[in-house]
Amino acid sequence: MNIADLARVGDEELAGEPVGQASGAGARALMRSIMSEERGPVRRPRRRALRRTFVLGAVAAGLAAVLAVTLPVAGPATEYANAAVTLKTGDDFIDVAITDPEADSAAFTEAFKAVGLDAQVRKIPVASQYAGMLFGPATPGSFPPGTGVIVTKAGTCASVWCGTVSMPTGYKGRIVFGIGRPAAPGERYAVIAPPGVPEPVPDGLEVRGKSVGEIRAELARRGLKIEYVVMWMKADGTGRGYGVDAQYVKDDWTADRVMLIASDTVQLNVKAGPEVPRDSLPRSRPAPMPSPWWIENE
């Protein structure tokens, strides 16, 4: 039915008529026009649903427009903290405080990423007293000439580790941090000790100046295995050496230094006897070493 074809009728012509009846000329014309229309299939109108869809769509579009206008483009944060670590950045440094060394590595990576660093964090096996310490960072990329990374541990710290990681402004290369975890029994340490920190030694053991035979007996009593490094020393106290099998190390030689390289193994540095020419001893075949801790396929 075309609405434009309907006869026009005023309200005054319909007033007072019983429902379903029409007596005025205009009313009768309107009734004839309605009754003469061909009836088609009945279709339920979807006007209400369409209107709701339109309203929701309009609201969503409006909200998107508001967000696009009012939200700024976020850059790297200057401060970030989560359960694992707290970071604060300056012009060329990042303050780092490790609060939970047991946290998943992803939590550390998330924090460094938030302050604009392409950093990966790995848990690496160390002596138990160095668990939670920061190692590295390793930087597989290259720095501008004369620049690099400097890590300084804070003198006093309420957390497990805190300090400053100084970096060139705007460095965008990849960085790999290590967080120490207690090594499993017999597992080799990925790093013997953090820079500037003494190497781990068997409790109460003093070796410098003592005979190799005496130290061997004490280490055997403690159930510790020994890997030997024989050193050829100069008069000024400097020297060099390499790994040597136990059979070539004499009991009357002098022990110089010992450090734990796993919970059940020590490395014992020994001064070669005066009768032994430099570099004349057969080199040992060291046990296969894992890749450096910052290498992906470690």
C-alpha positions as CSV (number, residue, x, y, z in Angstrom):
1,M,0.0,0.0,0.0
2,N,1.3,3.4,-0.9
3,I,0.8,5.9,1.9
4,A,0.7,8.7,-0.6
5,D,-2.4,7.3,-2.2
6,L,-4.5,7.3,1.0
7,A,-7.3,9.9,1.2
8,R,-6.5,12.7,3.7
9,V,-8.9,12.9,6.6
10,G,-8.9,15.3,9.5
11,D,-9.2,14.3,13.2
12,E,-12.6,16.2,13.4
13,E,-14.1,13.8,10.8
14,L,-13.2,10.7,12.8
15,A,-14.1,12.0,16.3
16,G,-17.0,10.1,17.9
17,E,-17.2,7.2,15.4
18,P,-17.4,3.7,16.8
19,V,-14.4,1.6,16.2
20,G,-14.6,-0.2,12.8
21,Q,-17.2,2.3,11.3
22,A,-16.8,5.4,9.1
23,S,-19.5,7.9,8.3
24,G,-17.9,11.0,7.0
25,A,-17.0,11.3,3.3
26,G,-13.3,11.6,4.0
27,A,-13.5,8.7,6.5
28,R,-15.3,6.5,4.0
29,A,-12.8,7.3,1.3
30,L,-10.0,6.3,3.7
31,M,-11.7,3.0,4.6
32,R,-12.3,2.1,0.9
33,S,-8.7,2.8,0.1
34,I,-7.5,0.5,3.0
35,M,-9.9,-2.3,2.2
36,S,-9.2,-2.3,-1.5
37,E,-5.4,-3.0,-1.0
38,E,-4.2,-6.5,-1.9
39,R,-3.1,-8.4,1.1
40,G,0.3,-9.9,0.9
41,P,2.2,-12.4,3.1
42,V,2.5,-11.3,6.7
43,R,6.0,-10.3,7.7
44,R,7.0,-9.6,11.2
45,P,8.8,-6.2,11.4
46,R,12.3,-6.2,12.8
47,R,12.3,-2.5,13.3
48,R,13.1,-2.8,17.1
49,A,16.1,-5.1,16.6
50,L,17.4,-3.0,13.8
51,R,17.1,0.1,15.9
52,R,19.0,-1.6,18.8
53,T,21.8,-2.7,16.4
54,F,22.0,0.8,15.0
55,V,22.2,2.3,18.5
56,L,24.9,-0.1,19.7
57,G,26.9,0.4,16.6
58,A,26.7,4.1,17.0
59,V,27.8,3.9,20.6
60,A,30.8,1.6,19.7
61,A,31.8,3.9,16.9
62,G,31.5,6.9,19.1
63,L,33.6,5.2,21.9
64,A,36.3,4.3,19.4
65,A,36.4,7.9,18.2
66,V,36.8,9.1,21.8
67,L,39.6,6.6,22.5
68,A,41.4,7.5,19.3
69,V,41.3,11.1,20.2
70,T,41.9,11.0,24.0
71,L,44.5,8.2,24.5
72,P,48.1,9.3,23.9
73,V,50.6,7.1,22.0
74,A,52.5,5.5,24.9
75,G,56.3,5.4,24.9
76,P,58.5,3.4,27.2
77,A,57.8,3.8,30.9
78,T,60.3,5.6,33.1
79,E,59.4,3.4,36.0
80,Y,58.0,-0.1,36.2
81,A,57.5,-2.7,38.9
82,N,56.0,-6.1,39.2
83,A,56.4,-9.0,41.6
84,A,59.8,-9.9,40.3
85,V,61.7,-6.6,39.7
86,T,61.5,-2.8,40.0
87,L,63.0,-0.6,37.3
88,K,63.6,3.1,37.1
89,T,65.2,4.8,34.0
90,G,67.3,7.9,33.7
91,D,69.0,9.6,30.8
92,D,71.6,6.8,30.3
93,F,70.9,4.3,33.1
94,I,68.4,1.9,34.6
95,D,68.1,1.3,38.3
96,V,67.3,-2.4,38.9
97,A,66.0,-4.0,42.2
98,I,65.3,-7.7,42.1
99,T,62.6,-8.6,44.7
100,D,61.7,-12.2,43.8
101,P,64.5,-14.2,42.1
102,E,62.1,-17.2,42.0
103,A,59.7,-15.4,39.7
104,D,59.2,-16.7,36.2
105,S,61.7,-15.3,33.6
106,A,58.7,-13.9,31.7
107,A,58.0,-11.5,34.6
108,F,61.6,-10.1,34.3
109,T,61.4,-9.8,30.5
110,E,58.0,-8.0,30.8
111,A,59.5,-5.4,33.1
112,F,62.6,-4.7,30.9
113,K,60.4,-4.5,27.8
114,A,58.1,-1.9,29.6
115,V,61.1,0.5,29.9
116,G,62.0,0.1,26.3
117,L,64.7,-2.7,26.3
118,D,64.7,-5.7,24.0
119,A,65.8,-7.8,26.9
120,Q,65.6,-11.5,27.6
121,V,66.1,-12.9,31.1
122,R,67.4,-16.4,31.8
123,K,67.7,-18.4,35.0
124,I,71.3,-19.7,35.3
125,P,72.8,-22.3,37.7
126,V,75.1,-20.8,40.3
127,A,76.3,-21.5,43.9
128,S,73.4,-21.1,46.3
129,Q,74.8,-18.0,47.9
130,Y,74.6,-16.2,44.6
131,A,71.0,-17.1,43.8
132,G,69.0,-14.0,42.9
133,M,72.1,-12.1,41.8
134,L,72.2,-10.3,38.4
135,F,74.7,-11.6,35.8
136,G,75.6,-9.9,32.7
137,P,74.0,-8.4,30.8
138,A,75.4,-10.0,27.7
139,T,75.0,-7.8,24.6
140,P,75.3,-9.9,21.4
141,G,74.8,-6.7,19.3
142,S,77.4,-3.9,18.9
143,F,77.6,-0.6,20.7
144,P,78.9,2.8,19.3
145,P,82.6,3.2,19.8
146,G,83.6,4.0,23.3
147,T,80.3,2.9,24.8
148,G,79.1,-0.2,26.6
149,V,77.2,-1.5,29.6
150,I,78.4,-0.9,33.2
151,V,76.7,-2.8,36.1
152,T,77.2,-1.4,39.6
153,K,75.7,-3.2,42.6
154,A,74.3,-0.9,45.2
155,G,76.1,-0.9,48.6
156,T,72.9,-1.4,50.6
157,C,69.8,-3.0,49.3
158,A,66.6,-4.3,50.9
159,S,65.9,-6.6,48.0
160,V,67.9,-9.6,46.8
161,W,69.8,-7.5,44.3
162,C,69.8,-3.8,43.4
163,G,72.1,-1.5,41.5
164,T,72.5,0.5,38.3
165,V,72.8,-0.7,34.7
166,S,74.4,2.1,32.8
167,M,73.7,2.0,29.0
168,P,74.2,4.2,26.0
169,T,71.2,6.5,25.4
170,G,68.9,5.0,22.7
171,Y,70.6,1.6,22.5
172,K,68.2,-0.7,20.7
173,G,70.2,-3.9,20.5
174,R,69.3,-7.2,22.2
175,I,70.3,-7.7,25.8
176,V,70.4,-10.9,27.8
177,F,70.3,-10.8,31.6
178,G,71.1,-13.8,33.8
179,I,69.4,-14.3,37.2
180,G,71.1,-16.8,39.4
181,R,69.2,-19.9,40.6
182,P,70.6,-22.6,42.9
183,A,72.3,-25.2,40.8
184,A,71.1,-28.8,41.2
185,P,73.4,-31.3,42.9
186,G,76.4,-31.9,40.7
187,E,75.2,-29.3,38.1
188,R,78.1,-27.1,36.9
189,Y,77.8,-23.5,37.6
190,A,77.2,-21.3,34.5
191,V,79.1,-18.5,36.2
192,I,81.5,-19.1,39.2
193,A,80.7,-15.8,40.8
194,P,79.5,-12.3,40.0
195,P,82.2,-9.8,39.1
196,G,84.0,-8.4,42.1
197,V,82.6,-11.2,44.4
198,P,84.8,-14.0,45.7
199,E,84.5,-17.4,44.1
200,P,82.7,-20.1,46.2
201,V,85.0,-22.3,48.2
202,P,84.5,-25.4,50.4
203,D,83.6,-24.2,53.9
204,G,86.7,-23.2,56.0
205,L,89.2,-24.6,53.5
206,E,92.5,-22.7,53.1
207,V,94.8,-24.0,50.4
208,R,97.4,-21.4,49.5
209,G,100.9,-22.5,50.3
210,K,99.9,-26.0,51.3
211,S,101.0,-29.2,49.6
212,V,98.8,-30.8,46.9
213,G,98.9,-34.1,48.9
214,E,97.5,-32.4,52.0
215,I,94.7,-30.7,50.0
216,R,93.9,-33.9,48.1
217,A,93.3,-35.7,51.4
218,E,91.1,-33.0,52.8
219,L,88.9,-32.8,49.6
220,A,88.6,-36.6,49.5
221,R,87.4,-36.5,53.1
222,R,84.7,-34.1,52.1
223,G,83.7,-36.2,49.1
224,L,84.7,-33.6,46.5
225,K,86.0,-34.3,43.1
226,I,89.0,-32.3,41.8
227,E,89.8,-30.8,38.4
228,Y,93.4,-29.6,38.2
229,V,94.9,-26.5,36.6
230,V,98.7,-26.4,36.6
231,M,100.2,-22.9,36.6
232,W,103.7,-21.8,35.5
233,M,104.4,-18.6,37.5
234,K,106.8,-15.8,36.9
235,A,108.8,-13.9,39.5
236,D,106.3,-11.0,39.5
237,G,103.5,-13.3,40.5
238,T,101.8,-13.5,37.1
239,G,101.5,-16.7,35.1
240,R,99.4,-19.0,33.0
241,G,98.3,-22.6,32.9
242,Y,95.8,-25.2,31.7
243,G,94.0,-28.3,32.7
244,V,96.0,-31.4,33.6
245,D,94.9,-34.9,34.6
246,A,95.5,-35.9,38.2
247,Q,98.2,-38.5,37.4
248,Y,100.6,-35.7,36.3
249,V,100.2,-33.6,39.4
250,K,102.6,-34.4,42.2
251,D,101.8,-34.4,45.9
252,D,104.8,-32.2,46.8
253,W,103.7,-29.4,44.4
254,T,102.1,-26.3,46.0
255,A,98.4,-25.6,46.0
256,D,97.6,-22.0,45.1
257,R,93.8,-21.6,44.8
258,V,90.6,-23.6,45.0
259,M,87.0,-22.8,43.9
260,L,83.8,-24.8,43.7
261,I,82.6,-25.3,40.1
262,A,79.7,-27.5,41.1
263,S,78.3,-28.6,44.4
264,D,80.5,-31.8,44.3
265,T,83.5,-30.6,42.3
266,V,86.4,-28.1,42.8
267,Q,89.0,-26.6,40.5
268,L,92.4,-26.7,42.2
269,N,95.1,-24.4,40.8
270,V,98.6,-25.8,41.4
271,K,102.0,-24.3,40.9
272,A,104.2,-26.5,38.7
273,G,107.3,-27.8,40.3
274,P,110.6,-26.0,39.3
275,E,111.8,-29.1,37.4
276,V,108.8,-29.0,35.0
277,P,109.3,-27.0,31.8
278,R,106.6,-24.6,30.8
279,D,103.7,-26.1,28.9
280,S,105.3,-29.6,28.9
281,L,102.5,-31.5,30.6
282,P,99.8,-33.3,28.6
283,R,96.6,-31.3,28.6
284,S,93.5,-32.9,30.1
285,R,90.4,-33.6,28.1
286,P,87.9,-31.4,29.9
287,A,84.3,-32.5,30.2
288,P,82.0,-31.1,27.6
289,M,81.0,-27.6,28.7
290,P,77.5,-26.2,28.1
291,S,77.2,-23.2,25.8
292,P,77.6,-19.8,27.5
293,W,74.5,-19.0,29.5
294,W,73.5,-16.1,27.1
295,I,73.5,-18.4,24.0
296,E,70.0,-19.5,22.8
297,N,70.7,-23.2,22.5
298,E,72.4,-23.7,25.8
